[in-house]
Amino acid sequence: IHLTAVPADVPPVLLANIKRLGYEAPTPIQAEAIPHVAAGHDLMGLAQTGTGKTAAFLLPILHRLMTNPSRSRAVRTLILAPTRELAEQIYRAALDLGRGSRLRFAVIYGGVGLFPQARSRREGVDVVVDCPGRLLDHMGQGNVRFDNLETLVLDEADHMFDMGFLPDIKRILPALPEKRQTLLFSATMPPAIAGLARETLTDPITVRIGHLAPAATVEHAIYPVSAHQKAPLLLHLLGEAGKDSVIVFTRTKHRAKNLAQQLCRAGHKATCLQGNLSQRQRQIAMDGFRR
């Protein structure tokens, strides 16, 4: 939200957080989506990662929760994300934007104990960020109810489909109130996601940013090299990158582990993030990268 165009009813605490986080002008997805979300419409947002979509749904949701407080400590907003790291990222963004308010937030994903998560739910939260598999675990044990749910967000729906979560989502949906606002965000629209949108959204507004093109800030290049040239080329590129942060994707978990070790031996501060790690190891890797 552009600070010169903030609605008069925005709570001062939310306005202060917007300023503190350095928001000055909206990204295209924020400018397009926020008015529709604030008006209560269902929405299908087609935008790549890195376009500001997290704030596009969090800002109007938090605005609504702050200006229409509930006496109960029941979940009012459920956000589903495909990975633990994205769930954690959304949760941190919600904490930053909701700082100083009376709202309570929780993030729930696998790799950590069920009991502390169940206790946080019983103590009451307004916004919960979940991975589908772990949410089904809690639902199966009766740890969660959604009687007062107002808004459902499905973030990176195409990745949830790619990772096999679509059946889990279809098991979760019947447990939610039919009368709710639903927001679906996806970078692409494969047939399965289009079908999910038809089943889940009611008279949705469609916001498409960049015609599904990559973010304008991303440069692309391809280097056709043989397998034994990959590591030397990568080391050369990292030398040119200087002190910038770099993410390297590999095809396999084994390759990620070995490449990280190779980069460390070459003098780079590197770590790997892959599915064989414990949640604690994953968190250490992410925290190290942030630092």
C-alpha positions as CSV (number, residue, x, y, z in Angstrom):
1,I,0.0,0.0,0.0
2,H,1.5,3.3,-1.0
3,L,1.8,5.4,2.2
4,T,0.1,8.4,0.4
5,A,-3.0,6.3,-0.4
6,V,-3.5,4.3,2.9
7,P,-7.2,4.2,3.8
8,A,-8.2,6.2,6.8
9,D,-9.3,3.2,8.8
10,V,-6.0,1.4,8.7
11,P,-5.1,0.7,12.4
12,P,-2.1,2.9,13.5
13,V,-0.2,-0.3,14.6
14,L,-0.4,-1.7,11.1
15,L,0.5,1.6,9.5
16,A,3.5,1.8,11.8
17,N,4.6,-1.7,10.8
18,I,4.2,-0.8,7.1
19,K,6.5,2.2,7.5
20,R,9.0,0.3,9.7
21,L,9.3,-2.4,7.0
22,G,10.1,0.1,4.4
23,Y,7.0,-0.2,2.2
24,E,6.7,2.8,-0.1
25,A,4.9,1.8,-3.3
26,P,2.9,-1.4,-4.1
27,T,4.1,-4.0,-6.4
28,P,1.7,-4.8,-9.3
29,I,0.3,-7.9,-7.5
30,Q,-0.3,-5.8,-4.4
31,A,-1.9,-2.9,-6.3
32,E,-4.2,-5.3,-8.1
33,A,-5.1,-7.8,-5.4
34,I,-5.4,-5.8,-2.2
35,P,-8.6,-3.9,-3.0
36,H,-10.4,-7.2,-4.1
37,V,-9.2,-9.1,-1.0
38,A,-10.2,-6.2,1.3
39,A,-13.6,-6.1,-0.4
40,G,-14.1,-9.8,0.6
41,H,-13.9,-11.3,-2.9
42,D,-12.5,-14.7,-3.7
43,L,-9.4,-14.2,-5.7
44,M,-7.1,-16.2,-8.1
45,G,-3.7,-14.6,-8.2
46,L,-1.3,-15.6,-11.0
47,A,2.1,-14.3,-10.2
48,Q,5.7,-15.6,-9.9
49,T,7.6,-15.9,-6.7
50,G,9.3,-12.6,-5.7
51,T,6.5,-10.3,-6.8
52,G,5.2,-9.4,-3.4
53,K,2.2,-11.7,-3.2
54,T,2.7,-12.6,0.5
55,A,2.0,-9.0,1.5
56,A,-0.8,-8.8,-1.1
57,F,-2.9,-11.2,1.0
58,L,-1.5,-10.6,4.5
59,L,-2.0,-6.8,4.5
60,P,-5.8,-6.8,3.8
61,I,-6.3,-9.9,6.0
62,L,-4.5,-8.4,9.0
63,H,-6.4,-5.1,8.4
64,R,-9.7,-7.0,8.6
65,L,-8.7,-9.0,11.7
66,M,-7.5,-5.8,13.6
67,T,-10.5,-3.7,12.8
68,N,-13.0,-6.6,13.5
69,P,-11.6,-8.3,16.5
70,S,-13.1,-11.6,17.7
71,R,-13.9,-12.5,21.3
72,S,-13.0,-16.1,20.7
73,R,-9.5,-17.4,20.2
74,A,-10.5,-19.5,17.2
75,V,-8.6,-19.7,13.9
76,R,-9.9,-17.0,11.6
77,T,-7.3,-17.3,8.8
78,L,-5.8,-20.5,7.5
79,I,-2.8,-20.3,5.1
80,L,-1.7,-23.5,3.3
81,A,1.9,-23.7,1.9
82,P,3.7,-26.5,0.2
83,T,7.0,-26.4,2.1
84,R,8.2,-25.8,5.6
85,E,10.4,-23.0,4.5
86,L,7.6,-21.1,2.7
87,A,5.4,-21.7,5.7
88,E,8.1,-20.2,8.0
89,Q,8.6,-17.3,5.6
90,I,4.8,-16.4,5.6
91,Y,4.7,-16.8,9.4
92,R,7.6,-14.4,9.8
93,A,6.0,-11.9,7.5
94,A,2.8,-12.1,9.5
95,L,4.7,-11.5,12.7
96,D,6.4,-8.5,11.2
97,L,3.2,-6.9,9.9
98,G,1.2,-7.8,13.0
99,R,3.7,-6.7,15.5
100,G,2.2,-4.8,18.4
101,S,-1.3,-6.0,17.7
102,R,-3.3,-8.4,19.8
103,L,-3.3,-11.0,17.0
104,R,-1.7,-14.3,17.6
105,F,0.0,-16.4,14.9
106,A,1.2,-20.0,14.6
107,V,3.1,-22.0,12.0
108,I,2.6,-25.8,11.8
109,Y,4.7,-28.2,9.8
110,G,6.3,-31.7,10.0
111,G,9.6,-32.6,11.5
112,V,8.7,-31.2,15.0
113,G,6.6,-32.7,17.7
114,L,2.8,-32.7,17.5
115,F,2.2,-31.9,21.2
116,P,3.7,-28.3,21.3
117,Q,1.8,-27.5,18.0
118,A,-1.5,-28.8,19.5
119,R,-0.9,-26.8,22.6
120,S,-0.4,-23.6,20.6
121,R,-3.7,-24.3,18.8
122,R,-5.5,-24.9,22.1
123,E,-4.2,-21.6,23.5
124,G,-5.8,-19.9,20.6
125,V,-4.4,-18.3,17.4
126,D,-6.0,-15.9,14.9
127,V,-3.8,-16.9,11.9
128,V,-2.2,-20.3,11.3
129,V,0.2,-21.2,8.5
130,D,0.1,-24.9,7.8
131,C,1.6,-27.5,5.5
132,P,-1.2,-29.8,4.3
133,G,0.3,-33.1,5.6
134,R,0.8,-31.9,9.1
135,L,-2.6,-30.2,9.2
136,L,-4.2,-33.6,8.4
137,D,-2.3,-35.2,11.2
138,H,-3.8,-32.6,13.7
139,M,-7.2,-32.9,12.2
140,G,-7.0,-36.7,12.6
141,Q,-6.2,-36.3,16.3
142,G,-9.0,-33.7,16.8
143,N,-6.5,-30.9,17.6
144,V,-8.0,-28.3,15.3
145,R,-11.4,-26.9,14.5
146,F,-12.3,-24.3,11.8
147,D,-15.8,-23.3,12.9
148,N,-14.9,-19.6,12.9
149,L,-12.7,-19.6,9.8
150,E,-13.1,-16.5,7.6
151,T,-10.3,-16.8,5.1
152,L,-8.5,-19.6,3.4
153,V,-5.2,-18.9,1.4
154,L,-3.7,-21.5,-0.9
155,D,-0.2,-20.3,-1.7
156,E,1.9,-21.7,-4.5
157,A,-0.9,-24.0,-5.5
158,D,1.0,-25.3,-8.5
159,H,3.9,-26.4,-6.3
160,M,1.4,-28.2,-3.9
161,F,0.2,-30.1,-7.0
162,D,3.8,-30.9,-8.1
163,M,4.6,-32.2,-4.6
164,G,1.5,-34.4,-4.5
165,F,-0.5,-32.4,-2.0
166,L,-3.7,-32.0,-4.0
167,P,-5.4,-35.1,-2.5
168,D,-4.6,-33.7,1.0
169,I,-6.1,-30.4,0.1
170,K,-9.3,-32.0,-1.1
171,R,-9.5,-33.9,2.2
172,I,-9.0,-30.6,4.2
173,L,-11.6,-28.6,2.3
174,P,-14.8,-30.4,3.6
175,A,-13.7,-29.6,7.1
176,L,-13.8,-25.9,6.5
177,P,-16.9,-23.6,6.5
178,E,-18.5,-23.3,3.1
179,K,-19.1,-19.6,3.7
180,R,-15.6,-18.2,3.6
181,Q,-13.2,-16.1,1.5
182,T,-10.7,-18.2,-0.5
183,L,-7.6,-16.8,-2.1
184,L,-5.5,-19.0,-4.5
185,F,-2.1,-18.0,-5.7
186,S,-0.1,-19.8,-8.3
187,A,2.7,-19.1,-10.8
188,T,1.2,-21.4,-13.4
189,M,-2.2,-22.8,-14.1
190,P,-2.0,-26.5,-15.0
191,P,-5.4,-28.3,-15.5
192,A,-5.4,-29.7,-12.0
193,I,-5.1,-26.3,-10.4
194,A,-7.7,-24.8,-12.8
195,G,-10.0,-27.6,-11.6
196,L,-9.2,-26.9,-7.9
197,A,-10.0,-23.2,-8.5
198,R,-13.4,-24.1,-10.0
199,E,-14.2,-26.3,-7.0
200,T,-12.9,-24.0,-4.3
201,L,-13.5,-20.4,-5.4
202,T,-16.8,-18.6,-5.7
203,D,-17.1,-15.9,-8.4
204,P,-13.4,-15.2,-8.1
205,I,-11.6,-12.1,-9.3
206,T,-8.6,-13.1,-11.4
207,V,-5.4,-11.1,-11.1
208,R,-2.6,-11.9,-13.6
209,I,0.7,-10.2,-13.2
210,G,3.4,-10.3,-16.0
211,H,1.6,-12.9,-18.1
212,L,3.3,-15.5,-16.0
213,A,6.7,-14.3,-17.1
214,P,9.6,-14.5,-14.6
215,A,10.2,-11.5,-12.4
216,A,11.8,-8.5,-14.3
217,T,14.6,-8.5,-11.7
218,V,15.8,-11.9,-12.8
219,E,18.5,-12.3,-15.5
220,H,18.8,-15.6,-17.4
221,A,21.8,-17.3,-19.0
222,I,22.5,-20.9,-20.0
223,Y,25.9,-22.6,-20.2
224,P,25.9,-25.9,-22.1
225,V,28.8,-27.9,-20.4
226,S,29.6,-31.5,-19.8
227,A,29.1,-33.0,-16.3
228,H,32.8,-32.7,-15.3
229,Q,32.8,-29.0,-16.2
230,K,29.9,-28.1,-13.9
231,A,31.7,-27.6,-10.7
232,P,34.6,-25.6,-12.1
233,L,32.2,-23.4,-14.0
234,L,30.1,-22.9,-10.8
235,L,33.3,-21.9,-8.8
236,H,34.1,-19.4,-11.5
237,L,30.6,-17.9,-11.4
238,L,30.7,-17.7,-7.6
239,G,34.0,-15.9,-7.8
240,E,32.3,-13.3,-10.0
241,A,29.4,-13.1,-7.6
242,G,31.6,-11.7,-4.8
243,K,29.8,-11.5,-1.4
244,D,26.3,-11.8,-2.8
245,S,24.1,-14.6,-1.5
246,V,23.7,-17.4,-4.0
247,I,21.2,-20.3,-4.2
248,V,22.3,-23.4,-6.3
249,F,19.7,-26.0,-7.2
250,T,20.7,-29.6,-7.9
251,R,18.8,-32.6,-9.3
252,T,19.3,-34.9,-6.3
253,K,19.7,-34.7,-2.5
254,H,23.1,-36.6,-2.8
255,R,24.4,-34.0,-5.3
256,A,23.3,-31.1,-3.0
257,K,25.2,-32.6,-0.1
258,N,28.4,-33.3,-2.0
259,L,28.4,-30.0,-3.8
260,A,28.0,-28.1,-0.5
261,Q,31.0,-29.9,0.8
262,Q,33.0,-29.2,-2.3
263,L,32.2,-25.5,-2.1
264,C,33.2,-25.4,1.6
265,R,36.6,-27.0,0.7
266,A,37.0,-24.3,-2.0
267,G,36.6,-21.6,0.7
268,H,33.0,-20.7,0.3
269,K,30.5,-20.4,3.3
270,A,28.1,-23.0,2.0
271,T,25.4,-25.4,3.4
272,C,22.9,-27.7,1.8
273,L,19.1,-27.9,2.3
274,Q,17.5,-31.2,1.3
275,G,14.9,-33.7,2.5
276,N,17.2,-36.0,4.4
277,L,18.0,-33.3,7.0
278,S,16.1,-33.1,10.3
279,Q,14.0,-30.0,10.9
280,R,16.6,-28.6,13.2
281,Q,19.3,-29.0,10.5
282,R,17.0,-27.4,7.9
283,Q,16.4,-24.4,10.3
284,I,20.1,-24.0,10.9
285,A,20.7,-24.0,7.2
286,M,18.1,-21.3,6.5
287,D,19.2,-19.2,9.5
288,G,22.8,-19.3,8.3
289,F,21.7,-18.2,4.8
290,R,19.7,-15.3,6.1
291,R,22.8,-14.2,8.1
